[in-house]
């Protein structure tokens, strides 16, 4: 019995040290950037569904996992359900950081600091340079064209590539468009001739002759950010060149 009591603190310390090496991330877009920086590092993602990042209701277990890890990382203005939790809070001009070059690179810089501390054996700091080079090259693609967008989030993403967006169906992220707004959008869409939508956005039936480009504005779970960005850029290039 005495021998067990002697070894018990060592056993607890070993278990705790394993937990301290894990990096807990608040959402999937953060995870997608982290995978680019270090695919072999140990992560835990709390919010895995895209539609619940603003309104997620954490469980007591979520908080225990986050606060017992080596680091917990969240985005200010997006993951407010974790306000007050101990961790690294990344502030970006727009909380939907993954739609903008500056936002993505700011998040990558913050994750770089976390991974250097928590995963020094698995993380190669040179990955940050390589990641930014790919992101810069993809966001440097300039696309000529005028389109209508299904939502303000689509509009924000398209603006990074110089695409003109004179009409947006859902101009408020949290409010459905009124019948008059839908009617005005349909009229504009017919004039412009191209509509870009996110896979999750609902659209009324488009008039004949209006081309539709579908992008996916949210990285999938276990998808690297550069893969997500490249796929969307390729879809835009093909759609605008039809």
N, C-alpha and C positions, 0 to 999 in steps of 0.2 A: 504493500500500500504506500509506504514512504517513497519507494522508487518511482511509483506512478506519479506521486505529487511532485517529485523532482523534475520528471520529464514533461509533465503537463504544461508548464509555462513555455517550454521550448516548442512543444507541439502547437500551442496557440500562436506563438510568435511566427512559426513557419507558415501556418495557415494565413495569418494576417499579412505577412510579407507578400504572399501570392496575390492577395486582393489588391495590395498597394501598387502592384505593377500594372494593373488594368486601367485603361483610359475609358471613361464613360462619356458618351456623346449624347446630346439631347435629341438630335433628329437625323434623318437620313441624308439630307444634303451635306451636313457636316461630315457624316460618315463617308460619303462619296469622295470628298476631298482627302480625308484621312487615308483612305485606301490607296489613292494615288501616291501619297507621301510614304506610306509603309503598309504594304499589303499583308505582311507577316506579323504586324503588331497586334496586340490583344485589345479588342474593343468590346464595349457593350453599348447598344443603342436603346434609348428609352422609348421614344415615339417613332414607331416604324411605319405608321400610316401618314400619308401626306395631308389629308384633310383635317387633321386634328392638332396640328402644331400650335395653333393659337389657343385652342379650347381644351387641350388635353387635361385630364384630371389624374394626377399622379397618385400612386398607391404608397402606403408607408414603406413597402419593400423597395420602390423606386428610389426613395430618398436615402434609405440605408445603403443601397448599391452605389448611389452617386457619392455620398459623403464618405464611404469607406474605401473608395478607389484612390489610386495615385493622383488622378485629376478628373474633375467633372467640368465639361465645357458646354456652354450654351450661348445663344445669340440674344443680345438685348433687343427688346421690342418684339420678339417672336416667341421665345420660350418663357413667357412671364409666369407660367405655372410653377416655375422653379425659383421665383424671386425669393431671396433670403437664404437660399442654399449656398453653402460654401463651395466655391469653384471659380473657374475662369469665365468671365463674362466678356464676350467679344461684341464691341459696338461697331456697327457699320452704318453708312448713310441711309441705307434701306435694309430692313431686316431680311428681305428676300435676296440675300447676298449672292446666291448662285446664278442670278440672272445678269450679273454685272462683273466685268473684269476686275474693277477695283475691289469690290466686295469679296470676290473669290480669293484674290491675292492677299487681302488683309486677314482673312480666315486662315489661309495657308501659313502665313507668318506666325500667327498665334499657335496653331497646331504644331508648327516646327519647334517652338519653344517647349511645348508640353512633351513632345515625343523625345526631344533631347534629354529631358529630365526623367521621364518615366520608362522609356524603352531604349536606353543607350546602346544595348547590344544588338538590337534588331533594326534600329532606325539609321539610315544613311542620310546625313544632312545634305548631301549633294542632290538628293531627290527633289528638294525644294526648288533648286535652280532649274532642273529639267522640267519640273511641273510648270513653272511659270513660263518657260519658253514655249511649251505646247499651248498653254492658255493664251498667251500673247498672240501666237500665230493664228489661232482660231478666231479670236475676237478682232483680229486685224483684217479679216475678210470683210470688204465693203460691198454691199449689195444695192444696186440701183433698183428702185421700184416704189410703187405706191400700193398699199394694201389696207384692208379693213381688218381689225383684230377682234377676237371674241371677248377679250377681257383686258383690263388695264395691266395685268401681269404680262400678257403676251406683248402688249404695246411696249412695255419697259424693256423686255428682252430684245425686241426688234430694233429699238432705238440704238442699241449697241453696234448695229451693223449699218447704220445710216439709212434704214428703210423708213419712208414717210408713211405715217399712219393717220389719215384724216378722219377715221371713224372707228369708234370702239363701242361694242355692244354693252358690256358690263363695265361701266366706268368707275363704279364703286365696288371694291373687293367684297364688301359684306352686304350689298344690297342688289336685289334682282332688278333688271331694267323694267320700266313701265311699258305698257302697250304702245304708247306714242314713241318712246325711245327705240323700241324694236322696229316699228314702222320706218322711222328715220334711218336706222341702220340698214335695213333692207334696201331702201332707196339708194343710199350711198354705195352699198356693196355692189349693186348692179352697175353703177357708174364706174366704179374703180375696177371691178372685174376679178379681184382676188381677195379671198378671205383667209386669214391664218387663225387657226384655233388650237388650243391645247386639247389633248385627248380627253380630259375630264370636263371640258366645257360643252354645254348644250347649245345648239344653234337651231333657229327656225329653218325650214326648208329653203334652200337658196334658189334663186332664179336660174333658169337655163343660161349657160354661158359664163357663169361665175365660177372660177376655179377655186378649189379648196386645198390649202396646205395644212397638214396636221403635224404638229410638233408635240413633244412630251416635255413639259417644263419642269418636271420633277424627276430626279434620278431615281432609279429603282434600287431597292435594297440589294446590297453587294455589287452595285455598279460603280465603277470608277467615274469620277467627274469628267475626265478628259474623254471617255467613251460617250458619256451623255452629251457633252457639248459637241463633239464631232458629228454624232448622228443628227443632231438638230441643224447644224450648219449645212450638212449635206442635203437634208430635206429642203431647206430654204433655197439653196442654190438650184436644185432640180426643179422645184416648183416655180421659181421666178424665171427660169430659163425655158419654161414650156412654151 
